[in-house]
Structures are given as C-alpha cells and as structure tokens.
Amino acid sequence: MYEITMPKLSDSMQEGKIIAWKVKPGARVREGDVLAEVESDKATMELECFHSGVLSKIVHGDGSEVPVGEVIGYIDAEAKGAEPEKQRATAEPPEQKAAPKEKAAEAPNAPAPQPAPATATAEPRAAASPRARKLAQEKGIDLGQVKGSGPGGRIIAQDIEALSPGRASPAEKPSAAAAAPEHPPAEPPQAETRPAIKPSPDEELPAIDVTDEEAEVVEASYRLKTQARRVTAAKHVIPHFDITRSIVVTRLFARKEELKQKYGATITHLVMLAALKALKLHPEANRSYDRGRIIKWKGINLGLAVDTDEGLTVAVIRNAQGLSLKEIVERTRALVEKARSGKLSPEERRHPTFTVSSLGMFDVEQFEPIINPPSAITLAVASALAAPVVEGDKIEVGRVMKLTLSCDHRIIDGVTAAKFLGEMKRLLENDAELLAEK
C-alpha cells in the first residue's frame, strides 16, 4: 500500500488545497498519471502518480485544506481496478470499507495475499514535519509513539533529536504487543482527525461583527488567505528596518524610449540590473538568517513581486548574476506571464535571495515593503517623478526616484544597507557604466 501525501510545492507552503481529484476510487493508475489538482500559496499544480496500482482510498476530498506531508489517499499496488462506470465519484466516509478491494479479495481466482511493500504503513502517519520524518527514519524511531511539541501536537525535529536511536518518547512507549500486531489490517488506514492549524496573529484578532445591510462578505481565496498568513508572520518574526535614498535618474529616464525600443526594457528592469551589479560588489547583502544559521548564497536568485488575479506572488530568476539587460528582460517577461496564468513551477518560486517590488508605474513617491523570506532585503522601487534637482549652481527640473530597502536586522545592519544602496545610486546615476556589458 502506497501513501499519497500533500506535496510541498513552494518554500513557504505549509498546507495545500485539493481543487479536484482527477481519478475516482477503484481506478487503475500508472506512474506519471495526474491524480489531482492541488493549490499552493503560489499556484495550482498537477499532482502526479509515482506508483502504479489502484487508487484504493481518498482520505481528503475536493476542497480540503491539508498540511504538507499529510496522507490524502492510498494506492494499492496489488489490487485490480474496477470498471470506470462502477467507480465512485467521491471519497468514502472513514467508517466505510473500500468496495473495490473487498470484491477483489472475494474473487474465486484471486491470488493469495502478499506481504505489504516495505513502504506500507499499518497505521495512519503521525503529524510531523518533513525534517522530523527524515531524522526519525535515520534513528529508527517510530513516529507513531512520539509526542509532538509543535503546533497542534505536530512532531518537529527537536522532538526526534531529543530521543535515542530506536526509542520512543517515554510517556508514549508502546507495549511489545502493541508494537508488533499479530495481523496487519486488511484495509487502508482510516482518516485521522487532525488538530486545527495554529492561527496566525491576524486570525487571533476578534472577528468583525457585520450585518448584511452593512457589507457583503465573501470567503477569501485559499491563496489570498495563505498570503495573509505569510506576510503577517514575516512582519511579526523579522525585525524590519527601512533605508531610503533619492536617485537622480534624469539621464537614464531620457534614454527610456531608446532602451524600450532596443531591449523592451523598463525602469524596473534597469533597477534590477543595478541591483545585480551592486550585489556582486556587496555579497554580504545576499545572505539569509535562519534559526541561528547564516546562509551565504552562492548565486543570486532575483525575485520580482508580480500582481496577479489571485494576489501577489514572487517569480524568481535563478542564478541571475551576470545577466545582461536583454536577458533580464526576456526572463522577466516569461516569468511574469507564467505567474499571471498560475503556471510558475516550484523551481521558479524557490529561494529568492533578493526581492524587488515596483510600483513605479503608479506615480508612487515612496513605500516600505514587507520582507519576502528567505530574502534578507526587499527593494521597493517608486516612480521616477519630476522634481527640482541641483546641477552645479543651478536648480533644474529633473527626474528623481526613491528606492527603499526593507532589511532583516538579524543579518543586515545599517552600514551594509547604506553601502549597498549607495552603490545602486552610483550605477543608476551613471547610465554608461550601468549599461556596460563588462
């Protein structure tokens, strides 16, 4: 019996929503078949089958929101699939038995029962983080006998690290009889009742009591709710500080149409180019802090905040160091199209080490973004607005753009941020150096 678990489709994903199962219980599936559509905090993806067999049970049906790693269904490698017209359209309640499997067991010519594959489980999996599962496997610890200390009783890595190899939590250690049942169950494990996921701080606020006459209330989309939890957590956990500089981009702005015609470039693309060049000179700005660890990224994964119908998402240009302006434009255009159609792959959302958020097209003077982890810096790009500029002994009308860095004070200090932003100012005010290929 093989478990189908909720996959982790993005770095920030903690739970996913099952949009629709594409296969009914009792159907035969093969490796590579699409089992279901799953929505993460960033996009909707197809869940593929990794083991051939029969979909013997659906634990969580359409519309269910399930934590990453939790079992959502089972595939029986030995069973025979029912005819399509006899398959049931929805998951069976936990108290019912899987009819296709019973019929297979009662068939006169059915083969003798075979031992379950090594990966089969006799009982429902305990709620645990992926790292906790890996540690438990390495130490030979039975997760079913470990008491979790995470949210809702979830087992986390620290719970496993505190135990000796082969041992369970003393309070939960089973008897010999319980540890080795005489007869394994004939049916797949039944659905577990999971504790509710701990609410984020915004959900702990009192609910707004509103009448139908006062307002129309609709349920937020799954992606929007996930985004709300994520930005709330980032703002509460990460100590933000902001630093702003005014950049005189008069000469660069004068070349706007030329660069648009030649490369399809916008001011935002030019800012991204300046950021990449500045990061190469200041690699200390391309680091992250995580639970006592300093992560020094070997490449620059440049994230760009993209507005979509489902809310903001961040598309990531991986290993962007050394890209030319033309390459930045081409890769950005392709990623933005995929983001707005909900087709970004997990790799195209993974580990932004520096994030850019631009409102330059909306005549915005300045704004302070929320940091997008694992980036330690998120750069806010405001509009290049007409403003008085001192040129020698004269005051002239020029173009001024304000750039703001929101920084993670755990790993980025004020001097590092000031030096980095100073380098960006120098590059953006010297268009010839900015656009030089080498």
CORCOR-V394820 format. One record per backbone hydrogen bond with DSSP energy under -0.5 kcal/mol. NH is the residue of the N-H (numbers start at 1). CO is the residue of the C=O. E is the energy in kcal/mol with one decimal. If there is no record, write none. Layout:
# CORCOR-V394820
nh=NH co=CO e=E
nh=NH co=CO e=E
This chain:
# CORCOR-V394820
nh=2 co=75 e=-3.3
nh=4 co=73 e=-2.9
nh=5 co=3 e=-0.6
nh=6 co=70 e=-2.3
nh=7 co=5 e=-0.5
nh=9 co=7 e=-0.9
nh=13 co=10 e=-0.9
nh=16 co=66 e=-2.9
nh=17 co=39 e=-2.5
nh=18 co=64 e=-2.7
nh=19 co=17 e=-0.9
nh=19 co=37 e=-2.2
nh=20 co=37 e=-1.2
nh=22 co=35 e=-3.1
nh=23 co=35 e=-1.0
nh=25 co=88 e=-0.6
nh=26 co=55 e=-3.9
nh=27 co=24 e=-2.0
nh=29 co=53 e=-3.2
nh=32 co=49 e=-2.9
nh=33 co=30 e=-2.5
nh=35 co=33 e=-0.6
nh=35 co=47 e=-3.4
nh=36 co=47 e=-1.1
nh=37 co=20 e=-2.5
nh=38 co=45 e=-3.0
nh=39 co=17 e=-3.3
nh=40 co=38 e=-0.5
nh=40 co=43 e=-3.1
nh=44 co=342 e=-0.8
nh=45 co=38 e=-3.3
nh=47 co=36 e=-3.5
nh=48 co=46 e=-0.7
nh=49 co=33 e=-2.6
nh=53 co=29 e=-2.5
nh=54 co=76 e=-2.3
nh=55 co=27 e=-2.7
nh=56 co=54 e=-1.4
nh=56 co=74 e=-1.2
nh=57 co=74 e=-1.3
nh=59 co=57 e=-0.5
nh=59 co=72 e=-2.1
nh=60 co=72 e=-1.5
nh=63 co=18 e=-3.8
nh=64 co=61 e=-1.8
nh=66 co=16 e=-3.1
nh=66 co=64 e=-0.6
nh=68 co=14 e=-2.6
nh=69 co=6 e=-2.7
nh=70 co=67 e=-1.9
nh=72 co=4 e=-3.6
nh=73 co=4 e=-1.3
nh=74 co=57 e=-2.4
nh=75 co=2 e=-2.8
nh=76 co=54 e=-3.1
nh=77 co=75 e=-0.7
nh=82 co=26 e=-2.3
nh=86 co=83 e=-1.6
nh=87 co=83 e=-0.6
nh=87 co=84 e=-1.3
nh=88 co=25 e=-0.7
nh=96 co=93 e=-1.9
nh=99 co=97 e=-0.9
nh=102 co=98 e=-1.7
nh=103 co=99 e=-2.2
nh=104 co=100 e=-1.9
nh=105 co=101 e=-2.1
nh=106 co=102 e=-1.8
nh=107 co=103 e=-1.0
nh=110 co=107 e=-1.5
nh=120 co=117 e=-1.9
nh=128 co=126 e=-0.5
nh=129 co=155 e=-2.4
nh=133 co=129 e=-2.2
nh=134 co=130 e=-2.1
nh=135 co=131 e=-2.5
nh=136 co=132 e=-2.5
nh=137 co=133 e=-2.2
nh=138 co=134 e=-2.1
nh=139 co=135 e=-2.2
nh=140 co=136 e=-1.1
nh=141 co=136 e=-2.5
nh=143 co=141 e=-0.8
nh=145 co=142 e=-1.8
nh=146 co=143 e=-1.8
nh=148 co=146 e=-0.6
nh=148 co=153 e=-0.6
nh=150 co=154 e=-2.5
nh=153 co=150 e=-2.0
nh=154 co=151 e=-1.3
nh=155 co=127 e=-2.9
nh=159 co=156 e=-1.1
nh=160 co=156 e=-1.0
nh=161 co=157 e=-2.5
nh=162 co=158 e=-1.4
nh=163 co=160 e=-1.7
nh=166 co=139 e=-1.5
nh=167 co=164 e=-2.1
nh=169 co=145 e=-0.7
nh=172 co=169 e=-2.0
nh=173 co=169 e=-0.7
nh=173 co=170 e=-0.7
nh=179 co=175 e=-2.2
nh=180 co=176 e=-1.4
nh=194 co=192 e=-0.8
nh=203 co=200 e=-1.1
nh=204 co=200 e=-0.9
nh=204 co=201 e=-0.7
nh=205 co=202 e=-0.9
nh=209 co=207 e=-0.6
nh=210 co=208 e=-0.8
nh=214 co=211 e=-0.6
nh=215 co=211 e=-1.7
nh=225 co=221 e=-2.3
nh=226 co=222 e=-2.1
nh=227 co=223 e=-2.4
nh=228 co=224 e=-2.4
nh=229 co=225 e=-2.0
nh=230 co=226 e=-2.3
nh=231 co=227 e=-2.5
nh=232 co=228 e=-1.8
nh=233 co=229 e=-2.3
nh=234 co=230 e=-2.6
nh=235 co=231 e=-2.3
nh=236 co=232 e=-2.0
nh=237 co=233 e=-2.7
nh=238 co=234 e=-2.3
nh=240 co=238 e=-1.1
nh=241 co=407 e=-1.3
nh=243 co=405 e=-1.8
nh=245 co=403 e=-2.2
nh=247 co=401 e=-3.3
nh=249 co=247 e=-0.9
nh=249 co=399 e=-2.1
nh=253 co=249 e=-3.2
nh=254 co=250 e=-1.8
nh=255 co=251 e=-0.8
nh=255 co=252 e=-0.8
nh=256 co=253 e=-1.5
nh=259 co=255 e=-2.7
nh=260 co=256 e=-1.9
nh=261 co=257 e=-2.6
nh=262 co=258 e=-2.2
nh=263 co=259 e=-2.6
nh=264 co=259 e=-0.9
nh=264 co=260 e=-1.0
nh=265 co=259 e=-1.5
nh=270 co=266 e=-1.7
nh=271 co=267 e=-2.2
nh=272 co=268 e=-2.3
nh=273 co=269 e=-2.2
nh=274 co=270 e=-2.3
nh=275 co=271 e=-2.5
nh=276 co=272 e=-2.2
nh=277 co=273 e=-2.0
nh=278 co=274 e=-2.4
nh=279 co=275 e=-2.5
nh=280 co=276 e=-1.5
nh=281 co=277 e=-1.1
nh=282 co=278 e=-1.5
nh=285 co=282 e=-2.1
nh=286 co=283 e=-2.0
nh=288 co=295 e=-1.9
nh=290 co=293 e=-2.5
nh=293 co=290 e=-1.6
nh=295 co=288 e=-3.0
nh=295 co=293 e=-0.6
nh=296 co=294 e=-0.7
nh=297 co=286 e=-1.2
nh=297 co=295 e=-0.9
nh=301 co=299 e=-0.7
nh=302 co=300 e=-0.9
nh=302 co=317 e=-2.0
nh=303 co=301 e=-0.7
nh=303 co=354 e=-3.2
nh=304 co=315 e=-2.6
nh=305 co=356 e=-2.6
nh=306 co=313 e=-3.6
nh=308 co=306 e=-0.5
nh=308 co=311 e=-1.2
nh=311 co=308 e=-1.7
nh=313 co=306 e=-2.0
nh=315 co=304 e=-2.2
nh=315 co=313 e=-0.6
nh=316 co=348 e=-2.6
nh=317 co=302 e=-3.0
nh=317 co=315 e=-0.5
nh=318 co=316 e=-0.9
nh=320 co=300 e=-3.3
nh=320 co=317 e=-0.6
nh=323 co=320 e=-2.0
nh=328 co=324 e=-2.4
nh=329 co=325 e=-2.4
nh=330 co=326 e=-2.3
nh=331 co=327 e=-2.5
nh=332 co=328 e=-2.4
nh=333 co=329 e=-2.4
nh=334 co=330 e=-1.8
nh=335 co=331 e=-2.0
nh=336 co=332 e=-2.7
nh=337 co=333 e=-1.9
nh=338 co=334 e=-1.8
nh=339 co=335 e=-2.6
nh=340 co=336 e=-2.3
nh=341 co=337 e=-1.0
nh=342 co=339 e=-1.1
nh=343 co=338 e=-3.2
nh=344 co=338 e=-0.5
nh=348 co=345 e=-0.7
nh=349 co=346 e=-1.4
nh=350 co=346 e=-0.7
nh=353 co=301 e=-2.0
nh=354 co=301 e=-1.4
nh=355 co=377 e=-1.8
nh=356 co=303 e=-2.6
nh=357 co=379 e=-3.2
nh=359 co=381 e=-2.6
nh=362 co=359 e=-2.0
nh=363 co=360 e=-0.8
nh=364 co=359 e=-0.6
nh=369 co=367 e=-0.6
nh=373 co=371 e=-0.8
nh=375 co=372 e=-1.6
nh=376 co=353 e=-0.7
nh=378 co=406 e=-2.1
nh=379 co=355 e=-3.2
nh=380 co=378 e=-0.5
nh=380 co=404 e=-3.3
nh=381 co=357 e=-2.6
nh=381 co=379 e=-0.5
nh=382 co=380 e=-0.6
nh=382 co=402 e=-1.8
nh=383 co=364 e=-2.9
nh=385 co=383 e=-1.2
nh=385 co=400 e=-2.2
nh=387 co=398 e=-2.2
nh=389 co=396 e=-3.8
nh=391 co=389 e=-0.6
nh=391 co=394 e=-3.0
nh=392 co=390 e=-0.5
nh=394 co=391 e=-1.9
nh=396 co=389 e=-3.2
nh=396 co=394 e=-0.6
nh=398 co=387 e=-3.1
nh=398 co=396 e=-0.6
nh=400 co=385 e=-2.8
nh=400 co=398 e=-0.5
nh=401 co=247 e=-2.9
nh=403 co=245 e=-2.4
nh=403 co=401 e=-0.5
nh=404 co=380 e=-2.0
nh=405 co=243 e=-2.9
nh=406 co=378 e=-2.6
nh=406 co=404 e=-0.5
nh=407 co=241 e=-3.0
nh=407 co=405 e=-0.6
nh=408 co=376 e=-2.3
nh=409 co=239 e=-2.7
nh=409 co=407 e=-0.8
nh=411 co=408 e=-1.7
nh=412 co=408 e=-3.0
nh=417 co=413 e=-2.2
nh=418 co=414 e=-2.5
nh=419 co=415 e=-2.6
nh=420 co=416 e=-2.2
nh=421 co=417 e=-2.6
nh=422 co=418 e=-2.2
nh=423 co=419 e=-1.9
nh=424 co=420 e=-1.8
nh=425 co=421 e=-2.2
nh=426 co=422 e=-2.2
nh=427 co=423 e=-2.1
nh=428 co=424 e=-2.6
nh=429 co=425 e=-1.7
nh=430 co=427 e=-1.1
nh=434 co=430 e=-2.3
nh=435 co=431 e=-2.3
nh=436 co=432 e=-0.6
nh=436 co=433 e=-0.6
